[in-house]
Amino acid sequence: MDDFDNHVRRTRALILVAIGLVLLLFVQRPSHAERLKDLATIAGVRSNQLIGYGLVVGLDGTGDQTTQTPFTVQSIINMLGNMGTQLPPGTNLQLKNVAAVMVTTDLPAFARVGQPLDITVSSMGNAKSLRGGTLVMTPLKGADGQVYAIAQGNVVVGGAGASAGGSKVMVNHLSVGRISGGATVERQVATTVGNGETFLLELRQTDFGTAQRVVEAINNSTAPGTAYAMDARQIVVRAPVDADRRVAFVGLVENLDVTPVQQPAKVIVNSRTGSVVLNRAVKLESCAVAHGNLSVTVSSEPVVSQPNPLSGGQTVVTEKNQIDVRQEAGALMNVKAGVNLVDVVKALNALGANPMDLISILQAMKAAGALRAEIEII
């Protein structure tokens, strides 16, 4: 009798577990939480672009053609003059191992003097390749004209190329290279995290709901009244004045988990490439779509009229043109309502349209009120 009772209890327990698993399948999963540092940035903490003009030397005959890039020759003359070497007037330099380049990089926030930076070196002239070249000392300036870093080093190009007898083979891009740690910071930019007792958080995507959730997450993890929203983008956060405690507090706030509000339904259309991207909030109402392609073909064929021998006539060449207009049948397709992105994609694929046709169909659906989304053309 005891064995029978134990068996009944185990059976009931298994049934309850099965019911629980079935219920979990029907419970909607909550949206994925993200770290606050992925949703917002701290006002004032930003990078600054730097740019410089320099020369890459030591190329194996793949540099600028000096007859077509006079600025390269002028730069070489100026560099030699600064080093104490004066060339005679009218000197005609024919160099193939030098290339004029632009050097770019980003000066990160809180960068200090002596910190190395990765730089990108891009050819300005008609150099065939920067492979194996060396960038000579190049000052990098900011938007204010001040020098913030100095760049120099061996250029690394991730590619290869060869040419012979009019044929040319190239793998990847040879006129742009990188130098890891090729620049050194010489001037730092003062960066302060807020003023006084507060600092600002700026959401990457403007949204009132997400701003409210960020405020609630900060206040729940610290103290009530620590944060409040100014608008749908900026959030004011009270922080300790002491530098050490302030850094620790900001690190705590940045790693809080916040579930952002679902973005509005949007369809992004690239009119140049025909790309169509839909986010998961896009929905379709039931509708019927008929779409037929219209093609126009124009063909031209030369016709030669040859006169009979000894007739004294002349050979005449005329054109025979033919224009063919053809329209494919556009069957009426019933598109069912879609409640999620998978259903929407299946419904659109059922139309059998190419991306360019799909753009016209989506616009027509939007005009008819069947597409619950905003169409943005870029």
C-alpha positions in Angstrom: 0.0 0.0 0.0 2.9 2.4 0.8 4.5 1.7 -2.6 1.2 2.5 -4.3 1.0 5.9 -2.4 4.6 6.7 -3.3 3.9 6.0 -6.9 0.8 8.3 -6.8 2.7 11.1 -5.2 5.5 10.8 -7.8 3.0 10.8 -10.6 1.3 13.9 -9.3 4.7 15.7 -8.9 5.6 14.8 -12.5 2.2 16.1 -13.7 2.7 19.4 -11.9 6.2 19.8 -13.4 4.8 19.2 -16.9 2.0 21.7 -16.3 4.6 24.3 -15.2 6.7 23.7 -18.3 3.7 24.1 -20.5 2.8 27.4 -18.8 6.3 28.7 -19.3 5.9 28.2 -23.0 3.0 30.5 -23.1 4.4 33.2 -20.8 5.9 36.0 -22.9 9.6 36.5 -22.3 10.6 39.9 -20.9 12.8 42.1 -23.1 16.5 41.7 -22.7 18.1 44.0 -20.2 21.1 46.0 -21.3 23.9 47.7 -19.4 23.3 51.4 -18.9 26.7 52.2 -20.6 25.3 50.6 -23.8 22.2 52.8 -23.7 23.7 56.2 -22.6 26.9 58.2 -22.5 28.2 60.7 -20.0 28.0 64.3 -21.2 31.5 65.7 -21.8 33.2 62.3 -22.0 34.0 62.1 -25.8 36.8 61.6 -28.2 38.3 64.2 -30.5 39.4 63.7 -34.1 43.0 64.5 -35.1 44.5 64.9 -38.6 47.9 65.5 -40.1 49.7 65.6 -43.4 53.0 63.7 -43.8 55.2 61.6 -46.1 55.7 57.8 -46.3 59.3 56.9 -47.5 61.0 53.7 -48.3 58.5 52.4 -50.9 59.7 49.9 -53.5 58.9 52.0 -56.6 55.2 52.2 -55.7 55.1 55.9 -54.5 53.6 59.0 -56.1 54.5 60.0 -59.7 56.0 63.3 -58.9 55.1 64.8 -62.3 51.4 64.4 -61.5 51.6 65.2 -57.7 53.5 68.4 -57.3 52.6 68.7 -53.6 54.7 65.6 -52.9 57.8 67.2 -54.4 57.1 70.5 -52.5 56.8 68.6 -49.3 60.1 66.8 -49.8 61.8 70.1 -50.6 60.3 71.7 -47.4 61.3 68.7 -45.3 64.9 68.7 -46.5 65.0 72.5 -46.0 64.0 72.1 -42.4 66.7 69.6 -41.9 69.4 72.0 -43.3 69.6 70.7 -46.8 68.9 73.3 -49.5 68.3 72.1 -53.0 69.5 74.2 -56.0 66.7 76.2 -57.6 65.0 74.4 -60.5 65.9 70.9 -59.2 63.6 68.3 -60.8 63.0 65.5 -58.4 61.9 62.2 -60.0 61.2 60.0 -56.9 59.1 56.8 -56.9 59.7 55.7 -53.3 57.8 58.6 -51.5 54.1 59.1 -51.1 52.1 62.0 -49.6 49.6 60.7 -47.0 46.9 61.9 -44.6 47.2 60.6 -41.0 44.0 60.3 -38.9 43.2 59.1 -35.4 40.9 59.7 -32.5 42.1 61.3 -29.2 40.1 59.4 -26.5 38.7 61.0 -23.4 41.1 61.2 -20.4 44.1 60.7 -22.7 47.4 61.6 -21.0 50.7 62.8 -22.3 52.8 59.9 -23.6 49.9 57.6 -24.3 50.2 55.7 -27.6 47.5 55.9 -30.2 46.7 53.7 -33.3 46.7 55.7 -36.5 45.4 55.3 -40.1 47.6 56.3 -43.0 45.9 57.1 -46.3 47.5 57.9 -49.6 46.7 61.3 -51.2 48.4 61.0 -54.5 48.6 58.2 -57.1 50.8 55.9 -55.1 50.3 52.2 -56.1 51.0 50.8 -52.6 52.1 51.9 -49.2 53.3 48.4 -48.3 56.8 48.5 -46.7 56.8 52.2 -46.2 57.7 54.3 -43.1 55.8 57.3 -42.0 58.2 60.2 -41.0 57.4 62.4 -38.1 54.0 64.0 -38.6 52.2 66.4 -36.2 48.5 65.6 -35.6 46.3 68.6 -35.1 42.8 69.1 -33.7 40.0 71.3 -34.9 41.5 74.3 -33.0 44.8 74.0 -34.9 46.8 72.9 -31.9 49.2 69.9 -32.1 48.0 67.1 -29.8 50.1 64.1 -31.0 53.1 63.2 -33.0 53.0 60.2 -35.4 55.8 58.1 -36.9 56.4 54.4 -37.6 56.3 51.5 -40.1 53.0 51.2 -42.1 51.3 47.9 -42.1 49.1 47.2 -45.2 46.8 44.2 -45.1 47.0 43.3 -48.8 49.2 42.4 -51.7 49.4 43.2 -55.4 51.4 42.6 -58.6 51.3 43.8 -62.2 53.1 42.8 -65.4 52.5 43.1 -69.1 49.4 45.3 -68.6 47.8 42.8 -66.2 47.2 43.7 -62.6 46.2 41.6 -59.6 45.4 43.2 -56.2 44.2 41.7 -52.9 42.5 44.1 -50.5 43.3 47.8 -50.4 47.0 48.8 -50.8 46.7 52.6 -50.4 45.6 52.6 -46.8 47.6 51.2 -43.8 47.6 51.2 -40.0 50.3 51.8 -37.5 49.6 50.3 -34.1 50.7 52.7 -31.4 52.2 54.9 -34.1 51.3 58.2 -32.4 52.2 59.6 -29.0 50.0 62.1 -27.2 51.8 65.4 -26.6 48.9 67.6 -25.3 45.9 66.4 -23.2 42.3 67.7 -23.3 40.7 68.4 -19.9 37.7 66.2 -19.4 35.4 66.7 -16.4 32.6 64.4 -15.4 29.9 66.9 -14.7 30.0 70.1 -12.6 29.8 70.1 -8.8 27.5 67.4 -7.4 25.8 66.3 -10.6 26.6 64.9 -14.0 24.5 64.3 -17.1 23.6 61.0 -18.8 22.6 61.3 -22.5 20.6 58.4 -24.0 21.7 57.2 -27.4 18.1 56.9 -28.6 15.7 59.6 -27.5 12.8 58.0 -25.6 10.6 59.1 -22.6 9.9 55.5 -21.5 13.6 54.5 -21.5 14.6 57.7 -19.7 12.0 56.9 -16.9 13.3 53.3 -16.6 16.9 54.6 -16.3 15.8 57.0 -13.5 14.1 54.2 -11.6 17.0 51.8 -12.0 19.5 54.4 -10.6 17.2 55.5 -7.7 16.4 51.8 -6.7 20.1 50.9 -6.6 21.4 54.0 -4.8 19.0 56.3 -3.0 15.6 57.9 -3.9 16.1 61.3 -5.6 19.6 60.5 -6.9 18.5 60.8 -10.5 15.8 62.7 -12.4 15.0 63.2 -16.1 15.2 66.6 -17.7 13.7 65.4 -21.0 13.6 62.3 -23.2 17.4 62.3 -23.6 19.1 63.9 -20.6 19.2 62.5 -17.1 20.7 64.4 -14.2 22.5 62.2 -11.6 23.8 63.4 -8.2 27.2 62.0 -7.5 29.8 62.4 -4.7 32.2 65.4 -5.1 35.3 63.4 -3.9 37.1 62.1 -7.0 37.7 58.6 -5.8 34.1 58.1 -4.7 32.8 59.8 -7.8 34.7 57.3 -10.1 33.4 54.4 -8.1 29.8 55.8 -8.2 29.9 56.4 -12.0 31.2 52.8 -12.5 28.3 51.5 -10.5 25.8 53.5 -12.4 27.2 52.5 -15.8 26.9 48.7 -15.1 23.2 48.9 -14.0 20.9 46.7 -16.0 18.0 48.6 -17.7 15.4 47.2 -20.0 14.8 49.8 -22.8 11.4 50.5 -24.1 10.7 48.8 -27.5 11.5 51.1 -30.3 8.7 52.2 -32.7 8.0 50.1 -35.7 10.2 51.2 -38.6 11.2 50.0 -42.1 14.6 51.3 -43.4 14.9 51.5 -47.2 18.2 52.1 -48.9 17.2 53.6 -52.3 20.7 53.2 -53.8 21.3 49.5 -53.0 17.7 48.3 -52.7 18.2 47.0 -49.1 15.2 46.7 -46.9 15.5 46.3 -43.1 12.6 45.8 -40.7 12.7 45.9 -36.9 10.8 43.4 -34.8 8.0 45.9 -34.0 6.7 45.9 -37.6 3.2 44.5 -38.1 1.0 43.8 -41.1 -2.8 43.9 -41.4 -4.6 41.6 -43.8 -4.5 42.9 -47.3 -4.4 41.8 -51.0 -1.5 42.8 -53.3 -1.2 42.6 -57.1 2.2 43.5 -58.5 3.3 43.0 -62.1 6.6 44.0 -63.7 6.7 46.1 -66.9 9.7 45.7 -69.1 10.6 47.6 -72.3 13.1 46.2 -74.7 14.6 48.2 -77.5 16.8 46.3 -80.1 18.6 47.7 -83.1 20.0 45.5 -85.9 22.0 46.9 -88.9 20.6 46.0 -92.3 22.9 46.2 -95.4 21.4 46.9 -98.8 23.8 45.6 -101.5 23.1 46.7 -105.2 23.4 44.3 -108.1 26.7 44.0 -109.9 27.4 46.7 -112.6 24.2 48.5 -111.6 26.1 51.6 -110.5 24.3 51.7 -107.2 25.8 52.2 -103.7 25.8 50.0 -100.7 23.5 51.5 -98.0 23.5 50.5 -94.3 20.3 51.1 -92.4 19.1 50.4 -88.9 16.2 48.1 -88.1 14.7 49.0 -84.7 12.3 46.9 -82.7 10.6 48.0 -79.5 8.9 45.3 -77.3 6.8 46.2 -74.3 5.9 43.3 -72.1 4.1 43.2 -68.8 4.1 40.2 -66.5 0.8 39.1 -65.0 0.4 40.3 -61.5 -1.7 37.8 -59.6 -3.7 39.0 -56.6 -1.9 37.7 -53.5 -3.7 37.5 -50.1 -1.3 38.7 -47.4 -2.3 37.5 -43.9 -1.9 39.7 -40.9 1.5 39.3 -39.2 1.9 39.7 -35.5 5.7 39.4 -35.4 8.7 39.8 -37.6 8.8 36.2 -38.7 5.2 36.3 -40.0 5.9 39.6 -41.7 8.9 38.2 -43.5 7.0 35.1 -44.6 4.2 37.2 -45.9 6.5 39.4 -47.9 8.5 36.5 -49.3 5.2 35.0 -50.6 4.9 37.9 -53.0 8.1 36.7 -54.8 9.2 40.3 -55.4 12.8 41.5 -55.7 14.0 44.2 -53.2 13.3 47.1 -55.6 9.7 45.9 -56.1 9.4 45.3 -52.4 10.0 49.0 -51.8 7.0 49.9 -53.9 4.9 47.3 -52.3 5.7 48.5 -48.8 4.9 52.1 -49.7 1.6 51.0 -51.2 0.8 49.0 -48.0 1.7 52.0 -45.9 -0.7 54.2 -48.0 -3.4 51.6 -47.7 -3.0 51.4 -43.9 -2.0 47.7 -43.9 1.6 48.4 -42.8 1.9 49.4 -39.1 5.4 51.0 -39.4 7.2 54.1 -40.4 9.1 54.0 -43.7 12.4 55.8 -43.7 14.4 56.1 -47.0 18.1 56.7 -46.7 
